[in-house]
Amino acid sequence: MSETEWRLLTTLPDLPSAQSLAEILIGDGVTARVMSDASVLGQAAPSRIYVDAAHLHRARWFMAQRQFTDEELDYLATGELRSADTPE
């Protein structure tokens, strides 16, 4: 069995957002994983999403077709809707 060759797809500002997007990619059939320098969940530290090199083109196409807003990523990460007038 061959070893997976990982390629950087994108970097997001926090771990929950990156994990949420990775789950969406995985649900779409893209092999993905998240790497982060965050030492605790919720810490604002850049998190990188890597995909299998064989799925990179598909993942880039998916990202180009569907641009996620910060609010959508927050909802995917927390399950809570945040209104425009709610402080972060």
LODOSE-115237 format. One record per residue: residue number from 1; residue in one letter; x negated, y negated, z negated of N, C-alpha, C in turn. Coordinates in Angstrom, 1 decimal, padded with zeros to 4 digits. Layout:
N
+------+------+--------+--------+--------+--------+--------+--------+--------+--------+--------+
: resi : resn :    npx :    npy :    npz :   capx :   capy :   capz :    cpx :    cpy :    cpz :
+------+------+--------+--------+--------+--------+--------+--------+--------+--------+--------+
:  NUM :    a :      X :      Y :      Z :      X :      Y :      Z :      X :      Y :      Z :
...
+------+------+--------+--------+--------+--------+--------+--------+--------+--------+--------+
# end
This chain:
88
+------+------+--------+--------+--------+--------+--------+--------+--------+--------+--------+
: resi : resn :    npx :    npy :    npz :   capx :   capy :   capz :    cpx :    cpy :    cpz :
+------+------+--------+--------+--------+--------+--------+--------+--------+--------+--------+
:    1 :    m : -000.8 :  001.2 :  000.0 :  000.0 :  000.0 :  000.0 : -000.9 : -001.2 :  000.0 :
:    2 :    s : -000.6 : -002.2 :  000.8 : -001.4 : -003.4 :  000.9 : -001.1 : -004.4 : -000.2 :
:    3 :    e : -002.1 : -005.2 : -000.5 : -001.9 : -006.2 : -001.6 : -001.3 : -007.4 : -001.0 :
:    4 :    t : -000.4 : -008.1 : -001.7 :  000.3 : -009.3 : -001.3 : -000.7 : -010.4 : -001.1 :
:    5 :    e : -000.6 : -011.2 :  000.0 : -001.5 : -012.4 :  000.1 : -000.5 : -013.5 : -000.1 :
:    6 :    w : -000.8 : -014.3 : -001.2 :  000.0 : -015.4 : -001.6 : -000.4 : -016.7 : -000.9 :
:    7 :    r :  000.6 : -017.5 : -000.5 :  000.4 : -018.9 :  000.1 :  001.2 : -019.9 : -000.7 :
:    8 :    l :  000.6 : -021.1 : -001.0 :  001.3 : -022.1 : -001.6 :  002.4 : -022.7 : -000.8 :
:    9 :    l :  003.6 : -022.7 : -001.3 :  004.8 : -023.3 : -000.5 :  005.0 : -024.7 : -001.0 :
:   10 :    t :  005.1 : -025.0 : -002.3 :  005.4 : -026.3 : -002.8 :  005.0 : -026.4 : -004.2 :
:   11 :    t :  005.0 : -027.6 : -004.7 :  004.7 : -027.9 : -006.1 :  005.9 : -028.8 : -006.7 :
:   12 :    l :  006.4 : -028.4 : -007.8 :  007.5 : -029.1 : -008.4 :  007.1 : -029.7 : -009.7 :
:   13 :    p :  007.7 : -030.7 : -010.3 :  007.3 : -031.4 : -011.5 :  007.4 : -030.6 : -012.8 :
:   14 :    d :  008.2 : -029.5 : -012.8 :  008.4 : -028.8 : -014.0 :  008.7 : -027.3 : -013.8 :
:   15 :    l :  008.5 : -026.5 : -014.8 :  008.6 : -025.1 : -014.7 :  010.1 : -024.6 : -014.4 :
:   16 :    p :  011.1 : -025.1 : -015.1 :  012.4 : -024.7 : -014.9 :  012.9 : -024.9 : -013.4 :
:   17 :    s :  012.5 : -026.1 : -012.9 :  012.9 : -026.3 : -011.5 :  012.2 : -025.4 : -010.5 :
:   18 :    a :  011.0 : -025.1 : -010.8 :  010.2 : -024.2 : -009.9 :  010.8 : -022.8 : -010.0 :
:   19 :    q :  011.1 : -022.3 : -011.2 :  011.7 : -021.0 : -011.4 :  013.1 : -020.9 : -010.7 :
:   20 :    s :  013.8 : -022.0 : -010.8 :  015.2 : -022.0 : -010.1 :  015.0 : -021.8 : -008.6 :
:   21 :    l :  014.1 : -022.6 : -008.0 :  013.9 : -022.6 : -006.6 :  013.4 : -021.2 : -006.2 :
:   22 :    a :  012.5 : -020.7 : -007.0 :  011.9 : -019.3 : -006.7 :  013.0 : -018.3 : -006.7 :
:   23 :    e :  013.9 : -018.4 : -007.6 :  015.1 : -017.4 : -007.6 :  015.9 : -017.5 : -006.4 :
:   24 :    i :  016.1 : -018.8 : -005.9 :  016.9 : -019.0 : -004.7 :  016.2 : -018.3 : -003.5 :
:   25 :    l :  014.9 : -018.6 : -003.4 :  014.1 : -018.0 : -002.3 :  014.1 : -016.5 : -002.4 :
:   26 :    i :  014.0 : -015.9 : -003.6 :  014.0 : -014.5 : -003.7 :  015.4 : -013.9 : -003.3 :
:   27 :    g :  016.4 : -014.6 : -003.7 :  017.8 : -014.2 : -003.3 :  018.0 : -014.3 : -001.7 :
:   28 :    d :  017.1 : -015.1 : -001.1 :  017.2 : -015.2 :  000.4 :  016.2 : -014.2 :  001.0 :
:   29 :    g :  015.6 : -013.3 :  000.2 :  014.7 : -012.3 :  000.8 :  013.3 : -012.7 :  000.9 :
:   30 :    v :  012.9 : -013.8 :  000.3 :  011.5 : -014.3 :  000.3 :  010.8 : -013.8 : -001.0 :
:   31 :    t :  009.7 : -013.2 : -000.8 :  008.9 : -012.8 : -002.0 :  008.2 : -014.0 : -002.5 :
:   32 :    a :  008.5 : -014.4 : -003.8 :  008.0 : -015.6 : -004.4 :  007.6 : -015.4 : -005.8 :
:   33 :    r :  006.7 : -016.3 : -006.3 :  006.3 : -016.3 : -007.7 :  005.9 : -017.7 : -008.1 :
:   34 :    v :  006.0 : -018.0 : -009.4 :  005.7 : -019.3 : -009.9 :  004.4 : -019.3 : -010.7 :
:   35 :    m :  003.6 : -020.3 : -010.6 :  002.4 : -020.5 : -011.4 :  002.5 : -021.9 : -012.0 :
:   36 :    s :  002.2 : -022.0 : -013.3 :  002.4 : -023.3 : -014.0 :  001.3 : -023.4 : -015.0 :
:   37 :    d :  000.9 : -024.7 : -015.3 :  000.0 : -025.0 : -016.4 :  000.7 : -025.3 : -017.7 :
:   38 :    a :  002.0 : -025.2 : -017.6 :  002.8 : -025.6 : -018.8 :  002.6 : -024.5 : -019.9 :
:   39 :    s :  002.3 : -025.0 : -021.1 :  002.1 : -024.0 : -022.2 :  003.4 : -023.6 : -022.9 :
:   40 :    v :  004.4 : -024.5 : -022.8 :  005.7 : -024.2 : -023.3 :  006.8 : -024.5 : -022.3 :
:   41 :    l :  007.9 : -023.7 : -022.4 :  009.0 : -023.9 : -021.4 :  009.6 : -025.3 : -021.6 :
:   42 :    g :  009.8 : -026.0 : -020.5 :  010.4 : -027.3 : -020.6 :  009.3 : -028.4 : -020.6 :
:   43 :    q :  008.1 : -028.1 : -020.8 :  007.0 : -029.0 : -020.7 :  006.9 : -029.6 : -019.3 :
:   44 :    a :  006.7 : -030.9 : -019.2 :  006.6 : -031.5 : -017.8 :  005.2 : -031.3 : -017.3 :
:   45 :    a :  005.0 : -030.2 : -016.6 :  003.7 : -029.9 : -016.0 :  004.0 : -029.3 : -014.6 :
:   46 :    p :  003.1 : -029.8 : -013.7 :  003.4 : -029.3 : -012.3 :  003.4 : -027.7 : -012.2 :
:   47 :    s :  004.3 : -027.2 : -011.4 :  004.5 : -025.8 : -011.3 :  004.5 : -025.5 : -009.8 :
:   48 :    r :  003.7 : -024.5 : -009.4 :  003.5 : -024.2 : -008.0 :  004.3 : -022.9 : -007.6 :
:   49 :    i :  004.9 : -023.0 : -006.4 :  005.6 : -021.8 : -005.9 :  004.8 : -021.2 : -004.8 :
:   50 :    y :  004.5 : -020.0 : -005.0 :  003.7 : -019.2 : -003.9 :  004.7 : -018.2 : -003.3 :
:   51 :    v :  004.5 : -018.0 : -002.0 :  005.2 : -016.9 : -001.3 :  004.3 : -016.0 : -000.6 :
:   52 :    d :  004.8 : -014.8 : -000.4 :  004.0 : -013.8 :  000.4 :  003.7 : -014.4 :  001.8 :
:   53 :    a :  002.5 : -014.3 :  002.2 :  002.1 : -014.9 :  003.5 :  003.0 : -014.5 :  004.6 :
:   54 :    a :  003.5 : -013.3 :  004.6 :  004.3 : -012.8 :  005.6 :  005.7 : -013.5 :  005.6 :
:   55 :    h :  006.1 : -014.2 :  004.5 :  007.3 : -014.9 :  004.4 :  007.2 : -016.4 :  004.4 :
:   56 :    l :  006.0 : -016.9 :  004.6 :  005.7 : -018.3 :  004.6 :  006.5 : -019.1 :  005.6 :
:   57 :    h :  006.6 : -018.6 :  006.8 :  007.3 : -019.3 :  007.9 :  008.8 : -019.4 :  007.5 :
:   58 :    r :  009.3 : -018.3 :  007.1 :  010.8 : -018.2 :  006.7 :  011.0 : -019.2 :  005.5 :
:   59 :    a :  010.1 : -019.2 :  004.5 :  010.3 : -020.0 :  003.3 :  010.2 : -021.5 :  003.7 :
:   60 :    r :  009.3 : -021.9 :  004.6 :  009.2 : -023.3 :  005.1 :  010.5 : -023.7 :  005.8 :
:   61 :    w :  011.0 : -022.8 :  006.7 :  012.2 : -023.0 :  007.4 :  013.4 : -023.3 :  006.4 :
:   62 :    f :  013.5 : -022.4 :  005.4 :  014.5 : -022.5 :  004.4 :  014.4 : -023.9 :  003.7 :
:   63 :    m :  013.2 : -024.3 :  003.3 :  013.0 : -025.5 :  002.6 :  013.4 : -026.7 :  003.5 :
:   64 :    a :  013.1 : -026.6 :  004.8 :  013.4 : -027.7 :  005.7 :  014.9 : -027.8 :  005.9 :
:   65 :    q :  015.6 : -026.7 :  005.9 :  017.0 : -026.7 :  006.1 :  017.8 : -027.2 :  004.9 :
:   66 :    r :  017.2 : -027.0 :  003.7 :  017.9 : -027.3 :  002.5 :  017.0 : -028.1 :  001.5 :
:   67 :    q :  017.2 : -029.4 :  001.5 :  016.4 : -030.2 :  000.6 :  017.2 : -030.4 : -000.7 :
:   68 :    f :  016.6 : -030.0 : -001.8 :  017.2 : -030.0 : -003.1 :  017.0 : -031.3 : -003.8 :
:   69 :    t :  018.0 : -031.9 : -004.4 :  017.9 : -033.1 : -005.1 :  017.4 : -032.7 : -006.5 :
:   70 :    d :  016.9 : -033.7 : -007.3 :  016.6 : -033.4 : -008.7 :  017.7 : -032.9 : -009.5 :
:   71 :    e :  018.9 : -033.5 : -009.2 :  020.1 : -033.1 : -009.9 :  020.5 : -031.6 : -009.7 :
:   72 :    e :  020.3 : -031.2 : -008.4 :  020.6 : -029.8 : -008.1 :  019.6 : -028.8 : -008.8 :
:   73 :    l :  018.3 : -029.2 : -008.8 :  017.3 : -028.4 : -009.4 :  017.6 : -028.4 : -010.9 :
:   74 :    d :  018.0 : -029.5 : -011.5 :  018.3 : -029.5 : -013.0 :  019.5 : -028.6 : -013.2 :
:   75 :    y :  020.5 : -028.6 : -012.4 :  021.6 : -027.7 : -012.6 :  021.2 : -026.3 : -012.5 :
:   76 :    l :  020.4 : -025.9 : -011.5 :  020.0 : -024.6 : -011.3 :  019.1 : -024.1 : -012.5 :
:   77 :    a :  018.4 : -025.0 : -013.1 :  017.5 : -024.7 : -014.2 :  018.3 : -024.5 : -015.5 :
:   78 :    t :  019.3 : -025.4 : -015.7 :  019.9 : -025.5 : -017.0 :  021.4 : -025.0 : -017.0 :
:   79 :    g :  022.0 : -025.0 : -015.8 :  023.4 : -024.7 : -015.7 :  024.3 : -025.8 : -016.2 :
:   80 :    e :  023.7 : -027.0 : -016.4 :  024.5 : -028.2 : -016.9 :  024.4 : -029.3 : -015.8 :
:   81 :    l :  025.6 : -029.9 : -015.6 :  025.7 : -031.0 : -014.7 :  025.3 : -032.3 : -015.5 :
:   82 :    r :  024.5 : -033.1 : -014.8 :  024.1 : -034.4 : -015.5 :  024.7 : -035.5 : -014.6 :
:   83 :    s :  025.4 : -036.4 : -015.2 :  026.0 : -037.5 : -014.4 :  024.9 : -038.6 : -014.3 :
:   84 :    a :  025.1 : -039.5 : -013.3 :  024.2 : -040.5 : -013.0 :  023.9 : -041.4 : -014.1 :
:   85 :    d :  024.9 : -041.6 : -015.0 :  024.7 : -042.5 : -016.2 :  024.3 : -041.8 : -017.4 :
:   86 :    t :  024.0 : -040.5 : -017.4 :  023.5 : -039.8 : -018.5 :  022.0 : -039.9 : -018.6 :
:   87 :    p :  021.4 : -040.4 : -019.7 :  019.9 : -040.5 : -019.8 :  019.3 : -039.1 : -019.7 :
:   88 :    e :  018.0 : -039.1 : -019.2 :  017.3 : -037.8 : -019.2 :  016.8 : -037.4 : -020.5 :
+------+------+--------+--------+--------+--------+--------+--------+--------+--------+--------+
# end
